[in-house]
Amino acid sequence: MMKTMETLYGFLTGTLRGRLIIGVAAVHAVMMALFIGDSTVRQRAMLLDRQIEEATALSQALATSAAGWIVADDISGLQELAEAQRRYPEILFAILADEAGRVLADTDKSKQGLYLLDLPRDVHQTVLSKTPALVDVAIPAMIGGRHVGWARVGIGQKAAGEKLAEITRGGVVYALAAILIGSVIAWFMGRRITRRLYAVQETIDAVRSGNHLARSSVSGVDEAAVMAHEFNAMLDVLAERDATLAATEKSYRSLVDKVQTAIVLHDGQGRILICNPLARKLLGLSDDQLLGRSLIDSEWHFLREDGSVLPVADYPVSIVLSTRQPLRGYVTGIMRPDRDDIAWTLVNAEPETNDAGEIVLIVVSFVDITERRRAEKNIHKLNLELEQRVIERTSQLEAANKELEAFAYTVSHDLRAPLRHIDGFLELLQKRTDAALDEQSRHYMVTISESAKRMGDLIDDLLSFSRMGRNQMSRQRVDLGELTREVIREFEPETGNRNIHWRVCDLPAVTGDQAMLRIVLVNLISNALKFTQPRPQAEIEIGWRRAQVSETVIFVRDNGVGFDMTYVDRLFGVFQRLHRPDEFEGTGIGLANVRRVISRHGGRTWAEGQVNNGAVFYFSLPQPLQET
Amino acid sequence: METLKRILLVEDDPNDIELTLTALAENNLRNEVVVTRDGVEALDYLYRRGPFAQRPVGNPLVILLDLKMPRLDGVQVLRQLKAEGQLRLIPVVVLSSSRESQDLEECYRLGANAYVVKPVRFSEFIEAVKQTGLFWALINESPPESVKGP
């Protein structure tokens, strides 16, 4: 019994249907109750009024009828009159009394002679009682304006009251019926409504049990339909989102699986969550052996770079967990139980922390660098070999250089001595025989002497040329402008008495060997001076320009005898001359030296000229232009 | 009257010796010139030993030293001379055909007082010898100890 009551109670209060029914029933009950209550009250009031009316009317009639008889003191007549009132159904009593209140006649005969104490004071129609049980009206009997007695009628309500009660009972029955019928209708209505709601619920159930394509088929324009429609829309959005998510997930999965880096994802305790195929391959383990574990079985080791076993505390994940910092560029070897060789890997481990700063994920990525290591070792070995070879070659070169030096030295010293003797004794001879010799003999001796000298010059030049190639070249900042001025000053003894017009631009500073560059300038200027000797006024111009971004070109222009461009290729050759010794002196080594020096600086040399119309000699030095 | 101090010429090549002596004579230098043919002889002379044990006492005024010689060459002589106490003070003029910078550097580093390159042209040679001789014999003040010999 209790169970049913509980279920009923639950149904009524918990479900929409129940509440609907209660609501409808309540409405009915309240309205019906009000209606019946109101109706009953009105009826009773009406009834009472009628009662009073009737009582009054009767009393009046009685008073009027009885007045004469009271005066006549006709008690029996009065009694008949009183008793005649009994024919009225609800009459309770009819009393006729004199003006003092003595009962003259009464429907209850026994009351004759008694006194009425509750007659009204005023001689006036008075309602003494107004209740449904008794309506008591007293009316004075008057004869010609004289108060002679009283008529008093009492009327009850018994029958009418019973009728009324019956009606009321009927009303209540109707009310109950209305409540019942209303509830039933409400129940059916509720069912209809909630069925539509349940239909939407079914769709939810379907979706939850896996059918993502289920959509509510509830149609119409009521709230349930609107809700179903909205619900469908929501399911569509969710489905779309799902699809996007699935697609993204697929992309990321592809990314993780296809990237050519081994990736292992650990949780905050170091246990393995995800392994990509390359990781499994490199580690030589399957998913069962990996997922969920933080340590691998004991046959499997990490190695240090030197080949010793790496302790667990030094595993990349362990390091990250203790330092809470990313680990990058960690080289470790993997010794797999199924293979003999060691796989060398370059490991990176990146932690991911939550808001509280705790590590929740560690992404470990590593690549196989076995090949690279092998290659590095090879390169290292090759480098060592190369270095060794370089050392050997250098020492060979040094030895060769030393030999050359010794050779040059010998040349310079040993060749000069005989020359000196030739010249010396020749001069002594000249002194002794000067008077005795004829022109021709003297000429011969002079020639011999000059040849010896020339040989000495050639030797000197050859030596200096070789030195240009051998000597260490320094790289400093050389102020060409300053150097030029210096060189020109040094030529002053020769040029002091000549008419020379110098046009010298402020040459820039360059990077190179000061001594060697000086030789270049000396040679070029000396040439310019030499070949402008025939000119009344020598014009020598020294200038520069920037050819490309990284090249400085310097030139020496003169208005001397120039040269034939046909032979321009021979200009810079060793001992090559374009003039005869009797035209201009010189060994032809100057320009060869210039070319050698400049080419050691990485530059070029070239020249332009016209016979009898001057010449320009250029040389370039490769470097960025510096501020002077 | 003091005897004019001697000039020591250390030179191996006979032709060079002849030319140098001629050049010195040309300049009317009255000093006696002693010639030693290599480094060993030169040191023997300076130390008054061996074949020169009986030579007159007194250090030379100046030593004209050639570099390239057999047995003991000029550089070694120079090194020995300038290491010693007594002989260190004798002015040494290196006379060489070589203008190589390493020779120059080494000689000066060892304490040579002068370095003259023997020019190829005899006339220039004579002039060089004349200037050298004049300078060391007449103009230069000798160090005091050279008056006394070993």
Interface residues (C-beta under 8 A of the other chain):
Chain A: Y409 S412 H413 D414 R416 A417 L419 R420 H421 D423 G424 F425 L426 E427 L428 S449 A452 K453 G456
Chain B: D13 N15 D16 E18 L19 T22 K68 S96 S97 S98 R99 E100 K118 P119 V120 R121 F122 S123 F125
